Amino acid sequence: MVIVRMKPVRAAAAEAFREIFGREATALARAPGRVEFIGNHTDYNGGSVLGAAIDRHVTVAAARSEQRRLRLFTKDGPAVLELPSDQATRVTGSDAWANYPLGVWRALADFQLPRPEGFDLYVSANLPSGAGLSSSAALELAVALVLLKIAGRDRIDPATLAQVGRHAENHYVGVPCGILDQGTIAHARAGQLVRIDCQGPVFSLVPFPEQAALWVFNTREKHALVDGLYAERHRECQQAAQLLGVNWLCDLRPAERPVWEAQLPALLARRVRHVVDENDRVRRVSDALGAGNLAETGRILVESHRSSQHNFENSTPALDALVDQLANERGVYGARLTGGGFGGAVVALAAPEFTRQAAQRIGERHAQVHGLQPEILELHAADGAALLELG
Ligand code: GLA
């Protein structure tokens, strides 16, 4: 695990912690958000993905408490949430964000890892939530690092860290996500994409092309049913795998499509087509990046989006419109929705000649039709989750 020196973040979070809890924090961690570069809904179907951590973060400060009590505060929240340790189960309403840290605390016990019996915890972020950039996985991993640290453990291998976060989300938040978000955030390195072959899972790094830029256009559109729709797609994939008698949809070959399509109802056949072709697109993008072919990479990103739009049906008119604009823009190689879908953000791969003015023009045109001005971020592939020094 890397220990990073970062004065401004350290000072601000430690100071806020002191103000709120009237004592000193003893652990500090920072975890980045992520973009899904390619590999849409392939992770829980036994396929591959390419993701990158981004230079927007969740920061968490904590201290152990000798009382069996958990106190949690988020910078955007109204008040400190306080729970006795033996009643730390599910919370609802404006406290629902706390299900992530509480889930991690419970997951640590499930993994037989050390955890404090009481703690105070402070969270801040410069990462938009609900944008498909995985603020929830970032929160999970930063929380896991500080809780382990205040329980006396300042090292954990990234694969276990990722599994703890995923377990918290699957079992205690209730979202049946795959390993993409937590795996990327745990393993990321600046200037690299993280490749995950999810059946292992096996993690490796692939250089992000130096001469390319990564832009995110967050529609700010949040679908109220996002988690429910994600779970519905997950169920559809499981149902299709069952009908076809395979463990993983990504073990099916694109060339055998007529065989498996004949065994499925039309809707499930479309879902499977997306997953199987998408997994192949991860392979093709890896090859194109290896050959330094950014134009081809961009074309495959747009293909991925079209498949989301028509086959997996996890896009929205606002996401489609942004991809349409970006795909026709000079200096943009390609663009696609990133993450679960049903709202959130588009990621674009661009040449350095694509400027902020051009991005803003696209944003303004988008706002005229869709009402909402997208949040535009130029991002860099960043380092993964890490403890920070407190001084
Ligand atoms: C969300 C999930 C991931 C993955 C993507 C879609 O981000 O958390 O596990 O399934 O959607 O690829």
Residues whose N, C-alpha, C, O or C-beta is under 5 A from the ligand:
A	BS01	GLA	G39 N40 H41 T42 D43 C177 G178 I179 L180 D181 G339 G340
